Amino acid sequence: MSSLAADLARRLASNAEAVCRHYLSNGHREGRYWLVGDVANTLGRSLFVRLSGPDHGKGAAGKWTDYVALRVMLRSRDWARACGRSAAFAQHNASTRGGA
């Protein structure tokens, strides 16, 4: 990552709650996380953004996970297994449906 991008990422992560309050205003703080529906700022509890933690690596502030995308991928994998298809086929289908 270029030094400019790394600096921007570091500054955003150090102000993760303010960034979330501005761009993900339909969410709320719950413990060390900001919870909202998705990156389009819809209501819900699928997207988790870590508000505090180290600058980088495991548990870093600013890292996020969208559990709906993860559930779609896992459902596709399970469907593929049930139909005797490969996991690669399921992942391809999940990505073409607008998943993760």
Backbone hydrogen bonds, N-H to C=O, Kabsch-Sander energy under -0.5 kcal/mol:
donor,donor_aa,acceptor,acceptor_aa,energy
6,A,2,S,-2.8
7,D,3,S,-2.3
8,L,4,L,-2.3
9,A,5,A,-2.7
10,R,6,A,-2.3
11,R,7,D,-2.5
12,L,8,L,-2.6
13,A,9,A,-2.4
14,S,10,R,-2.0
15,N,11,R,-0.8
15,N,12,L,-0.7
16,A,13,A,-1.4
19,V,15,N,-2.4
20,C,16,A,-2.5
21,R,17,E,-2.8
22,H,18,A,-1.8
23,Y,19,V,-2.9
24,L,20,C,-2.5
27,G,24,L,-2.0
28,H,35,L,-1.9
30,E,33,Y,-3.1
33,Y,30,E,-1.6
34,W,49,V,-2.3
35,L,28,H,-2.9
35,L,33,Y,-0.5
36,V,47,L,-1.8
37,G,42,T,-2.5
38,D,42,T,-0.6
41,N,38,D,-1.9
47,L,36,V,-3.0
48,F,46,S,-0.5
48,F,65,T,-2.7
49,V,34,W,-2.1
50,R,63,K,-2.9
51,L,32,R,-3.3
52,S,32,R,-0.6
60,A,57,G,-1.7
61,A,54,P,-1.8
62,G,50,R,-3.5
63,K,60,A,-1.4
65,T,48,F,-2.1
67,Y,46,S,-2.4
67,Y,65,T,-0.7
70,L,66,D,-1.4
71,R,67,Y,-2.3
72,V,68,V,-2.5
73,M,69,A,-2.1
74,L,70,L,-2.4
75,R,71,R,-2.7
76,S,72,V,-2.3
77,R,73,M,-2.2
78,D,74,L,-2.6
79,W,75,R,-2.5
80,A,76,S,-2.4
81,R,77,R,-2.4
82,A,78,D,-2.3
83,C,79,W,-1.8
84,G,81,R,-1.1
85,R,80,A,-3.7
90,A,86,S,-1.5
91,Q,87,A,-2.5
92,H,88,A,-2.3
93,N,89,F,-2.3
94,A,90,A,-2.4
95,S,91,Q,-2.1
96,T,92,H,-1.8
97,R,93,N,-1.0
98,G,95,S,-1.0
99,G,94,A,-2.0
